[in-house]
Amino acid sequence: MKVLFELMRIAILFIVFGGIVRVFLYYAYSILGIDVDRYGWFGSIGILSLFFVLYRNKLQFSGWYWSKSVKKLPQKVSKTLIVGSIFLLILPSLIRSFLN
């Protein structure tokens, strides 16, 4: 039962976190003149990756499910994912700059 509660918690957190960040990101993209329909998926993947790092390093330790196998991501992996996510969030503006 705890696993089911934890899965529901993950889904709700992702919908709230991902939804709020995505709205702000798409608003920023539209202000910058970036075609959201064409390049918005880069930002979505970046948001998903950031949420994964946030969950694995912080949020999983405050949930209902606990196991001895629950560990933080290695620091090198976390940094790589965060840098990659930031690159994906910036990539649509770089593409727009190069295409103009």
N, CA, C and O atoms as CSV, one atom per row, in Angstrom:
chain,resi,resn,atom,element,x,y,z
A,1,MET,N,N,0.818,-1.190,0.000
A,1,MET,CA,C,0.000,0.000,0.000
A,1,MET,C,C,0.868,1.262,0.000
A,1,MET,O,O,0.524,2.267,-0.622
A,2,LYS,N,N,2.010,1.189,0.717
A,2,LYS,CA,C,2.894,2.346,0.776
A,2,LYS,C,C,3.461,2.679,-0.596
A,2,LYS,O,O,3.668,3.847,-0.925
A,3,VAL,N,N,3.709,1.652,-1.389
A,3,VAL,CA,C,4.236,1.873,-2.732
A,3,VAL,C,C,3.212,2.609,-3.585
A,3,VAL,O,O,3.572,3.502,-4.352
A,4,LEU,N,N,1.951,2.247,-3.460
A,4,LEU,CA,C,0.891,2.915,-4.210
A,4,LEU,C,C,0.779,4.385,-3.807
A,4,LEU,O,O,0.639,5.258,-4.664
A,5,PHE,N,N,0.841,4.658,-2.499
A,5,PHE,CA,C,0.808,6.048,-2.037
A,5,PHE,C,C,2.000,6.832,-2.570
A,5,PHE,O,O,1.865,7.994,-2.953
A,6,GLU,N,N,3.161,6.198,-2.594
A,6,GLU,CA,C,4.354,6.882,-3.081
A,6,GLU,C,C,4.234,7.165,-4.588
A,6,GLU,O,O,4.643,8.232,-5.046
A,7,LEU,N,N,3.689,6.239,-5.346
A,7,LEU,CA,C,3.484,6.473,-6.782
A,7,LEU,C,C,2.494,7.604,-7.028
A,7,LEU,O,O,2.692,8.418,-7.930
A,8,MET,N,N,1.435,7.659,-6.237
A,8,MET,CA,C,0.476,8.767,-6.365
A,8,MET,C,C,1.144,10.088,-5.985
A,8,MET,O,O,0.906,11.112,-6.625
A,9,ARG,N,N,1.973,10.066,-4.952
A,9,ARG,CA,C,2.692,11.268,-4.525
A,9,ARG,C,C,3.624,11.751,-5.632
A,9,ARG,O,O,3.693,12.949,-5.907
A,10,ILE,N,N,4.340,10.827,-6.265
A,10,ILE,CA,C,5.241,11.190,-7.369
A,10,ILE,C,C,4.448,11.823,-8.500
A,10,ILE,O,O,4.852,12.851,-9.044
A,11,ALA,N,N,3.330,11.222,-8.852
A,11,ALA,CA,C,2.512,11.748,-9.949
A,11,ALA,C,C,1.996,13.147,-9.632
A,11,ALA,O,O,2.034,14.035,-10.484
A,12,ILE,N,N,1.517,13.340,-8.419
A,12,ILE,CA,C,0.995,14.661,-8.036
A,12,ILE,C,C,2.108,15.694,-8.008
A,12,ILE,O,O,1.934,16.805,-8.508
A,13,LEU,N,N,3.251,15.341,-7.428
A,13,LEU,CA,C,4.386,16.264,-7.397
A,13,LEU,C,C,4.835,16.622,-8.806
A,13,LEU,O,O,5.125,17.784,-9.093
A,14,PHE,N,N,4.893,15.628,-9.686
A,14,PHE,CA,C,5.330,15.902,-11.045
A,14,PHE,C,C,4.336,16.790,-11.776
A,14,PHE,O,O,4.734,17.702,-12.501
A,15,ILE,N,N,3.066,16.535,-11.596
A,15,ILE,CA,C,2.057,17.358,-12.264
A,15,ILE,C,C,2.128,18.801,-11.769
A,15,ILE,O,O,2.058,19.738,-12.563
A,16,VAL,N,N,2.267,18.975,-10.458
A,16,VAL,CA,C,2.329,20.331,-9.904
A,16,VAL,C,C,3.646,21.003,-10.291
A,16,VAL,O,O,3.638,22.088,-10.874
A,17,PHE,N,N,4.775,20.370,-9.972
A,17,PHE,CA,C,6.091,20.949,-10.269
A,17,PHE,C,C,6.263,21.142,-11.776
A,17,PHE,O,O,6.608,22.232,-12.231
A,18,GLY,N,N,6.025,20.098,-12.533
A,18,GLY,CA,C,6.195,20.170,-13.984
A,18,GLY,C,C,5.241,21.148,-14.630
A,18,GLY,O,O,5.621,21.874,-15.548
A,19,GLY,N,N,4.002,21.175,-14.158
A,19,GLY,CA,C,3.017,22.079,-14.737
A,19,GLY,C,C,3.339,23.540,-14.503
A,19,GLY,O,O,3.254,24.360,-15.418
A,20,ILE,N,N,3.712,23.862,-13.270
A,20,ILE,CA,C,4.026,25.256,-12.948
A,20,ILE,C,C,5.267,25.719,-13.703
A,20,ILE,O,O,5.264,26.791,-14.309
A,21,VAL,N,N,6.320,24.919,-13.666
A,21,VAL,CA,C,7.552,25.295,-14.371
A,21,VAL,C,C,7.331,25.366,-15.871
A,21,VAL,O,O,7.874,26.245,-16.541
A,22,ARG,N,N,6.536,24.447,-16.402
A,22,ARG,CA,C,6.285,24.442,-17.851
A,22,ARG,C,C,5.512,25.688,-18.281
A,22,ARG,O,O,5.797,26.253,-19.337
A,23,VAL,N,N,4.554,26.118,-17.489
A,23,VAL,CA,C,3.800,27.331,-17.821
A,23,VAL,C,C,4.735,28.537,-17.875
A,23,VAL,O,O,4.681,29.320,-18.823
A,24,PHE,N,N,5.585,28.690,-16.870
A,24,PHE,CA,C,6.530,29.804,-16.862
A,24,PHE,C,C,7.532,29.704,-18.007
A,24,PHE,O,O,7.874,30.709,-18.631
A,25,LEU,N,N,7.997,28.493,-18.279
A,25,LEU,CA,C,8.962,28.292,-19.357
A,25,LEU,C,C,8.336,28.611,-20.713
A,25,LEU,O,O,8.956,29.292,-21.530
A,26,TYR,N,N,7.130,28.136,-20.959
A,26,TYR,CA,C,6.483,28.411,-22.234
A,26,TYR,C,C,6.161,29.894,-22.375
A,26,TYR,O,O,6.207,30.443,-23.476
A,27,TYR,N,N,5.835,30.538,-21.262
A,27,TYR,CA,C,5.598,31.983,-21.299
A,27,TYR,C,C,6.885,32.713,-21.680
A,27,TYR,O,O,6.868,33.627,-22.504
A,28,ALA,N,N,7.993,32.304,-21.076
A,28,ALA,CA,C,9.290,32.910,-21.404
A,28,ALA,C,C,9.660,32.645,-22.855
A,28,ALA,O,O,10.161,33.537,-23.541
A,29,TYR,N,N,9.418,31.429,-23.327
A,29,TYR,CA,C,9.702,31.114,-24.732
A,29,TYR,C,C,8.873,31.993,-25.667
A,29,TYR,O,O,9.382,32.487,-26.673
A,30,SER,N,N,7.603,32.187,-25.337
A,30,SER,CA,C,6.753,32.999,-26.209
A,30,SER,C,C,7.183,34.465,-26.190
A,30,SER,O,O,7.087,35.144,-27.212
A,31,ILE,N,N,7.656,34.963,-25.046
A,31,ILE,CA,C,8.172,36.340,-24.983
A,31,ILE,C,C,9.411,36.487,-25.859
A,31,ILE,O,O,9.597,37.510,-26.518
A,32,LEU,N,N,10.258,35.455,-25.860
A,32,LEU,CA,C,11.483,35.487,-26.661
A,32,LEU,C,C,11.230,35.215,-28.142
A,32,LEU,O,O,12.149,35.308,-28.955
A,33,GLY,N,N,10.003,34.883,-28.492
A,33,GLY,CA,C,9.656,34.635,-29.880
A,33,GLY,C,C,10.015,33.239,-30.365
A,33,GLY,O,O,10.202,33.025,-31.563
A,34,ILE,N,N,10.111,32.301,-29.453
A,34,ILE,CA,C,10.452,30.916,-29.795
A,34,ILE,C,C,9.163,30.161,-30.089
A,34,ILE,O,O,8.179,30.295,-29.361
A,35,ASP,N,N,9.169,29.374,-31.147
A,35,ASP,CA,C,8.021,28.569,-31.517
A,35,ASP,C,C,7.858,27.431,-30.502
A,35,ASP,O,O,8.583,26.438,-30.559
A,36,VAL,N,N,6.919,27.577,-29.589
A,36,VAL,CA,C,6.734,26.628,-28.498
A,36,VAL,C,C,6.277,25.270,-29.026
A,36,VAL,O,O,6.682,24.233,-28.501
A,37,ASP,N,N,5.444,25.272,-30.054
A,37,ASP,CA,C,4.948,24.011,-30.596
A,37,ASP,C,C,6.069,23.190,-31.224
A,37,ASP,O,O,6.032,21.960,-31.219
A,38,ARG,N,N,7.050,23.877,-31.755
A,38,ARG,CA,C,8.129,23.180,-32.449
A,38,ARG,C,C,9.292,22.807,-31.530
A,38,ARG,O,O,9.864,21.726,-31.671
A,39,TYR,N,N,9.649,23.684,-30.592
A,39,TYR,CA,C,10.837,23.472,-29.772
A,39,TYR,C,C,10.543,23.329,-28.283
A,39,TYR,O,O,11.474,23.223,-27.485
A,40,GLY,N,N,9.307,23.324,-27.900
A,40,GLY,CA,C,8.959,23.249,-26.492
A,40,GLY,C,C,9.291,21.928,-25.834
A,40,GLY,O,O,9.427,21.860,-24.613
A,41,TRP,N,N,9.425,20.877,-26.626
A,41,TRP,CA,C,9.710,19.570,-26.045
A,41,TRP,C,C,11.107,19.509,-25.438
A,41,TRP,O,O,11.349,18.695,-24.547
A,42,PHE,N,N,12.033,20.350,-25.899
A,42,PHE,CA,C,13.350,20.406,-25.264
A,42,PHE,C,C,13.200,20.826,-23.797
A,42,PHE,O,O,13.802,20.232,-22.903
A,43,GLY,N,N,12.405,21.838,-23.576
A,43,GLY,CA,C,12.154,22.306,-22.218
A,43,GLY,C,C,11.446,21.263,-21.370
A,43,GLY,O,O,11.737,21.123,-20.182
A,44,SER,N,N,10.518,20.533,-21.975
A,44,SER,CA,C,9.804,19.495,-21.236
A,44,SER,C,C,10.744,18.393,-20.762
A,44,SER,O,O,10.623,17.910,-19.637
A,45,ILE,N,N,11.672,18.001,-21.612
A,45,ILE,CA,C,12.649,16.979,-21.215
A,45,ILE,C,C,13.571,17.531,-20.133
A,45,ILE,O,O,13.935,16.808,-19.205
A,46,GLY,N,N,13.952,18.797,-20.240
A,46,GLY,CA,C,14.771,19.425,-19.208
A,46,GLY,C,C,14.063,19.472,-17.870
A,46,GLY,O,O,14.674,19.215,-16.832
A,47,ILE,N,N,12.782,19.797,-17.885
A,47,ILE,CA,C,11.989,19.836,-16.647
A,47,ILE,C,C,11.890,18.439,-16.050
A,47,ILE,O,O,12.035,18.273,-14.838
A,48,LEU,N,N,11.646,17.436,-16.880
A,48,LEU,CA,C,11.551,16.059,-16.407
A,48,LEU,C,C,12.863,15.619,-15.762
A,48,LEU,O,O,12.853,14.974,-14.713
A,49,SER,N,N,13.965,15.957,-16.370
A,49,SER,CA,C,15.274,15.591,-15.829
A,49,SER,C,C,15.544,16.302,-14.502
A,49,SER,O,O,16.055,15.690,-13.564
A,50,LEU,N,N,15.207,17.580,-14.419
A,50,LEU,CA,C,15.381,18.308,-13.156
A,50,LEU,C,C,14.509,17.723,-12.049
A,50,LEU,O,O,14.940,17.622,-10.901
A,51,PHE,N,N,13.293,17.343,-12.394
A,51,PHE,CA,C,12.416,16.733,-11.400
A,51,PHE,C,C,12.985,15.401,-10.924
A,51,PHE,O,O,12.903,15.078,-9.739
A,52,PHE,N,N,13.558,14.630,-11.839
A,52,PHE,CA,C,14.162,13.355,-11.474
A,52,PHE,C,C,15.288,13.551,-10.456
A,52,PHE,O,O,15.367,12.826,-9.464
A,53,VAL,N,N,16.152,14.527,-10.703
A,53,VAL,CA,C,17.249,14.814,-9.780
A,53,VAL,C,C,16.703,15.293,-8.436
A,53,VAL,O,O,17.164,14.853,-7.383
A,54,LEU,N,N,15.730,16.186,-8.473
A,54,LEU,CA,C,15.124,16.691,-7.238
A,54,LEU,C,C,14.497,15.558,-6.435
A,54,LEU,O,O,14.668,15.491,-5.218
A,55,TYR,N,N,13.778,14.674,-7.105
A,55,TYR,CA,C,13.130,13.574,-6.400
A,55,TYR,C,C,14.158,12.622,-5.814
A,55,TYR,O,O,14.071,12.264,-4.640
A,56,ARG,N,N,15.128,12.210,-6.616
A,56,ARG,CA,C,16.104,11.221,-6.145
A,56,ARG,C,C,17.010,11.757,-5.038
A,56,ARG,O,O,17.472,10.985,-4.196
A,57,ASN,N,N,17.270,13.052,-5.024
A,57,ASN,CA,C,18.187,13.595,-4.028
A,57,ASN,C,C,17.499,14.183,-2.810
A,57,ASN,O,O,18.132,14.304,-1.761
A,58,LYS,N,N,16.240,14.551,-2.903
A,58,LYS,CA,C,15.556,15.187,-1.764
A,58,LYS,C,C,14.207,14.552,-1.435
A,58,LYS,O,O,13.982,14.111,-0.308
A,59,LEU,N,N,13.324,14.509,-2.405
A,59,LEU,CA,C,11.924,14.176,-2.125
A,59,LEU,C,C,11.685,12.719,-1.759
A,59,LEU,O,O,10.726,12.426,-1.044
A,60,GLN,N,N,12.523,11.795,-2.224
A,60,GLN,CA,C,12.272,10.391,-1.929
A,60,GLN,C,C,12.486,10.054,-0.455
A,60,GLN,O,O,12.002,9.029,0.025
A,61,PHE,N,N,13.206,10.910,0.262
A,61,PHE,CA,C,13.467,10.655,1.672
A,61,PHE,C,C,12.363,11.181,2.580
A,61,PHE,O,O,12.403,10.960,3.791
A,62,SER,N,N,11.385,11.868,2.018
A,62,SER,CA,C,10.288,12.391,2.825
A,62,SER,C,C,8.965,11.716,2.495
A,62,SER,O,O,7.908,12.205,2.895
A,63,GLY,N,N,9.007,10.609,1.776
A,63,GLY,CA,C,7.781,9.944,1.355
A,63,GLY,C,C,7.375,8.803,2.266
A,63,GLY,O,O,7.916,8.639,3.360
A,64,TRP,N,N,6.411,8.012,1.800
A,64,TRP,CA,C,5.876,6.908,2.578
A,64,TRP,C,C,6.711,5.648,2.429
A,64,TRP,O,O,6.769,4.828,3.346
A,65,TYR,N,N,7.346,5.489,1.303
A,65,TYR,CA,C,8.080,4.258,1.027
A,65,TYR,C,C,9.533,4.412,1.459
A,65,TYR,O,O,10.181,5.402,1.120
A,66,TRP,N,N,10.041,3.449,2.196
A,66,TRP,CA,C,11.433,3.499,2.621
A,66,TRP,C,C,12.053,2.112,2.443
A,66,TRP,O,O,11.441,1.094,2.765
A,67,SER,N,N,13.255,2.098,1.934
A,67,SER,CA,C,13.980,0.854,1.720
A,67,SER,C,C,15.461,1.118,1.935
A,67,SER,O,O,15.915,2.259,1.845
A,68,LYS,N,N,16.204,0.074,2.217
A,68,LYS,CA,C,17.648,0.241,2.384
A,68,LYS,C,C,18.336,0.551,1.057
A,68,LYS,O,O,19.450,1.075,1.041
A,69,SER,N,N,17.686,0.235,-0.036
A,69,SER,CA,C,18.276,0.493,-1.356
A,69,SER,C,C,18.050,1.934,-1.839
A,69,SER,O,O,18.542,2.315,-2.901
A,70,VAL,N,N,17.312,2.724,-1.068
A,70,VAL,CA,C,17.043,4.112,-1.442
A,70,VAL,C,C,18.292,4.937,-1.145
A,70,VAL,O,O,18.707,5.070,0.006
A,71,LYS,N,N,18.881,5.489,-2.207
A,71,LYS,CA,C,20.098,6.290,-2.071
A,71,LYS,C,C,20.012,7.509,-2.971
A,71,LYS,O,O,19.252,7.537,-3.939
A,72,LYS,N,N,20.803,8.511,-2.634
A,72,LYS,CA,C,20.911,9.686,-3.496
A,72,LYS,C,C,21.669,9.309,-4.756
A,72,LYS,O,O,22.415,8.330,-4.785
A,73,LEU,N,N,21.462,10.108,-5.797
A,73,LEU,CA,C,22.267,9.944,-7.002
A,73,LEU,C,C,23.707,10.343,-6.688
A,73,LEU,O,O,23.940,11.215,-5.851
A,74,PRO,N,N,24.669,9.714,-7.351
A,74,PRO,CA,C,26.049,10.177,-7.173
A,74,PRO,C,C,26.170,11.642,-7.608
A,74,PRO,O,O,25.456,12.095,-8.503
A,75,GLN,N,N,27.067,12.360,-6.973
A,75,GLN,CA,C,27.200,13.796,-7.219
A,75,GLN,C,C,27.542,14.078,-8.678
A,75,GLN,O,O,27.048,15.049,-9.252
A,76,LYS,N,N,28.372,13.250,-9.276
A,76,LYS,CA,C,28.756,13.450,-10.671
A,76,LYS,C,C,27.545,13.296,-11.598
A,76,LYS,O,O,27.382,14.063,-12.547
A,77,VAL,N,N,26.708,12.311,-11.319
A,77,VAL,CA,C,25.502,12.087,-12.125
A,77,VAL,C,C,24.530,13.257,-11.952
A,77,VAL,O,O,23.950,13.741,-12.924
A,78,SER,N,N,24.361,13.704,-10.710
A,78,SER,CA,C,23.468,14.832,-10.452
A,78,SER,C,C,23.917,16.075,-11.210
A,78,SER,O,O,23.111,16.739,-11.862
A,79,LYS,N,N,25.200,16.385,-11.122
A,79,LYS,CA,C,25.709,17.561,-11.829
A,79,LYS,C,C,25.549,17.436,-13.329
A,79,LYS,O,O,25.179,18.400,-14.000
A,80,THR,N,N,25.825,16.251,-13.861
A,80,THR,CA,C,25.680,16.042,-15.303
A,80,THR,C,C,24.231,16.224,-15.746
A,80,THR,O,O,23.967,16.872,-16.759
A,81,LEU,N,N,23.299,15.657,-14.995
A,81,LEU,CA,C,21.879,15.801,-15.343
A,81,LEU,C,C,21.408,17.244,-15.222
A,81,LEU,O,O,20.624,17.708,-16.050
A,82,ILE,N,N,21.873,17.954,-14.208
A,82,ILE,CA,C,21.466,19.349,-14.033
A,82,ILE,C,C,22.012,20.212,-15.165
A,82,ILE,O,O,21.287,21.040,-15.718
A,83,VAL,N,N,23.280,20.026,-15.513
A,83,VAL,CA,C,23.874,20.798,-16.616
A,83,VAL,C,C,23.173,20.460,-17.931
A,83,VAL,O,O,22.892,21.350,-18.734
A,84,GLY,N,N,22.895,19.184,-18.149
A,84,GLY,CA,C,22.171,18.783,-19.360
A,84,GLY,C,C,20.771,19.369,-19.414
A,84,GLY,O,O,20.303,19.773,-20.479
A,85,SER,N,N,20.105,19.414,-18.273
A,85,SER,CA,C,18.758,19.991,-18.209
A,85,SER,C,C,18.782,21.481,-18.515
A,85,SER,O,O,17.944,21.981,-19.265
A,86,ILE,N,N,19.738,22.183,-17.936
A,86,ILE,CA,C,19.844,23.616,-18.207
A,86,ILE,C,C,20.143,23.853,-19.682
A,86,ILE,O,O,19.606,24.783,-20.284
A,87,PHE,N,N,20.998,23.015,-20.264
A,87,PHE,CA,C,21.274,23.128,-21.698
A,87,PHE,C,C,20.005,22.914,-22.514
A,87,PHE,O,O,19.752,23.647,-23.470
A,88,LEU,N,N,19.202,21.908,-22.141
A,88,LEU,CA,C,17.950,21.661,-22.861
A,88,LEU,C,C,16.965,22.814,-22.705
A,88,LEU,O,O,16.212,23.113,-23.632
A,89,LEU,N,N,16.963,23.462,-21.546
A,89,LEU,CA,C,16.066,24.600,-21.338
A,89,LEU,C,C,16.502,25.807,-22.169
A,89,LEU,O,O,15.661,26.598,-22.596
A,90,ILE,N,N,17.798,25.954,-22.401
A,90,ILE,CA,C,18.327,27.084,-23.161
A,90,ILE,C,C,18.368,26.796,-24.664
A,90,ILE,O,O,18.378,27.723,-25.474
A,91,LEU,N,N,18.392,25.536,-25.031
A,91,LEU,CA,C,18.558,25.137,-26.436
A,91,LEU,C,C,17.571,25.785,-27.411
A,91,LEU,O,O,17.998,26.190,-28.492
A,92,PRO,N,N,16.279,25.907,-27.096
A,92,PRO,CA,C,15.381,26.556,-28.058
A,92,PRO,C,C,15.780,27.991,-28.391
A,92,PRO,O,O,15.633,28.423,-29.534
A,93,SER,N,N,16.280,28.727,-27.408
A,93,SER,CA,C,16.709,30.096,-27.711
A,93,SER,C,C,17.985,30.094,-28.546
A,93,SER,O,O,18.173,30.981,-29.379
A,94,LEU,N,N,18.865,29.115,-28.340
A,94,LEU,CA,C,20.059,29.001,-29.171
A,94,LEU,C,C,19.690,28.638,-30.607
A,94,LEU,O,O,20.258,29.185,-31.552
A,95,ILE,N,N,18.761,27.739,-30.771
A,95,ILE,CA,C,18.298,27.352,-32.117
A,95,ILE,C,C,17.698,28.555,-32.810
A,95,ILE,O,O,17.963,28.792,-33.989
A,96,ARG,N,N,16.895,29.314,-32.094
A,96,ARG,CA,C,16.275,30.516,-32.686
A,96,ARG,C,C,17.341,31.508,-33.120
A,96,ARG,O,O,17.232,32.106,-34.191
A,97,SER,N,N,18.374,31.689,-32.296
A,97,SER,CA,C,19.442,32.627,-32.630
A,97,SER,C,C,20.202,32.195,-33.880
A,97,SER,O,O,20.536,33.023,-34.727
A,98,PHE,N,N,20.473,30.894,-33.991
A,98,PHE,CA,C,21.211,30.413,-35.150
A,98,PHE,C,C,20.379,30.415,-36.423
A,98,PHE,O,O,20.923,30.570,-37.517
A,99,LEU,N,N,19.067,30.246,-36.294
A,99,LEU,CA,C,18.222,30.217,-37.487
A,99,LEU,C,C,17.920,31.618,-38.020
A,99,LEU,O,O,17.549,31.767,-39.184
A,100,ASN,N,N,18.075,32.637,-37.189
A,100,ASN,CA,C,17.796,34.015,-37.642
A,100,ASN,C,C,18.987,34.652,-38.213
A,100,ASN,O,O,18.926,35.806,-38.639
